[in-house]
């Protein structure tokens, strides 16, 4: 991963590989305060995968954090998502447009992550 964004409005980092170690490294670079949440989620996913003998919890972990990184590596996109979530949470106005835009941001992030 390059430390420099590829343009003033480009991503802070390239999209990492979809492995726990690569996702952890990306989170450490762009939102280090979220490392405890990632670690806890990975622990829970691993435990659930062992208990259920299924890879689904690990796949959900990868999906969740890949989308998070795909959003957060673009500061303007991340800020817009937080604003839209605030609109929905406060219910100060009709949230329909905000919800549609949130879905579009997440869809774009999923595509960037290759999901």
C-alpha positions in Angstrom: 0.0 0.0 0.0 1.2 3.5 -0.9 1.2 6.1 1.9 0.3 8.9 -0.4 -3.1 9.4 -1.9 -3.1 9.2 -5.7 -4.8 12.6 -6.1 -6.1 15.3 -3.8 -9.5 13.7 -3.9 -8.4 10.1 -4.4 -8.3 7.3 -1.9 -5.9 7.6 1.1 -4.7 4.0 0.5 -5.2 1.4 -2.1 -7.9 -1.2 -1.4 -6.2 -4.0 0.6 -6.4 -7.7 0.0 -9.5 -9.3 1.6 -7.6 -11.0 4.4 -7.8 -10.3 8.1 -4.2 -9.2 8.3 -4.5 -6.8 5.3 -7.8 -5.4 6.5 -6.2 -4.8 10.0 -3.2 -3.1 8.5 -5.5 -0.8 6.4 -7.7 0.1 9.5 -4.5 0.8 11.4 -3.5 3.3 8.7 -6.8 5.1 8.2 -8.8 4.7 11.4 -6.5 3.3 14.1 -9.2 4.0 16.8 -11.3 1.2 15.2 -8.6 -1.5 15.7 -10.3 -2.7 19.0 -13.6 -3.1 17.2 -12.0 -5.0 14.3 -10.2 -7.3 16.7 -13.4 -8.0 18.7 -15.3 -8.7 15.5 -12.6 -11.1 14.3 -12.6 -12.9 17.6 -16.4 -13.3 17.6 -16.4 -14.4 13.9 -13.7 -17.0 14.6 -15.5 -18.3 17.6 -18.8 -18.5 15.8 -17.1 -20.2 12.8 -15.7 -22.8 15.0 -19.0 -23.4 16.9 -21.1 -23.6 13.8 -18.5 -25.3 11.6 -19.2 -22.7 9.0 -17.1 -20.0 7.2 -20.1 -17.7 7.1 -19.1 -15.6 10.1 -15.6 -15.1 8.7 -17.1 -14.1 5.3 -19.4 -11.6 7.1 -16.3 -10.2 8.9 -14.4 -9.8 5.7 -17.4 -8.2 4.0 -18.1 -5.8 6.8 -14.5 -4.5 7.2 -13.8 -4.4 3.4 -16.8 -2.1 2.9 -15.8 0.0 5.9 -12.3 0.4 4.4 -13.6 1.1 0.9 -15.7 3.9 2.4 -13.2 5.3 4.9 -10.3 5.4 2.4 -12.2 8.3 0.7 -12.5 11.0 3.4 -15.2 12.9 1.6 -17.3 9.8 1.1 -16.9 8.8 4.7 -17.9 12.3 5.9 -21.0 12.2 3.6 -22.0 8.8 4.9 -21.8 10.1 8.5 -23.9 13.1 7.6 -26.5 10.9 5.9 -26.6 8.6 8.9 -27.1 11.6 11.2 -30.1 12.6 9.0 -31.6 9.1 9.4 -30.8 8.9 13.1 -32.3 12.3 14.0 -35.4 11.9 11.9 -35.4 15.7 11.5 -36.5 15.3 7.8 -37.8 12.6 5.5 -34.9 10.0 5.5 -35.9 8.4 2.1 -33.3 10.3 0.0 -30.6 9.8 2.7 -31.3 6.1 2.9 -31.1 5.8 -0.9 -27.7 7.6 -0.9 -26.4 5.4 1.9 -27.3 2.4 -0.1 -25.5 3.8 -3.2 -22.4 4.6 -1.1 -22.4 1.0 0.3 -23.0 -0.5 -3.2 -20.1 1.5 -4.6 -17.9 0.4 -1.7 -18.8 -3.2 -2.2 -17.9 -3.0 -5.9 -14.5 -1.3 -5.1 -13.8 -4.1 -2.6 -14.6 -6.7 -5.2 -17.6 -8.1 -3.2 
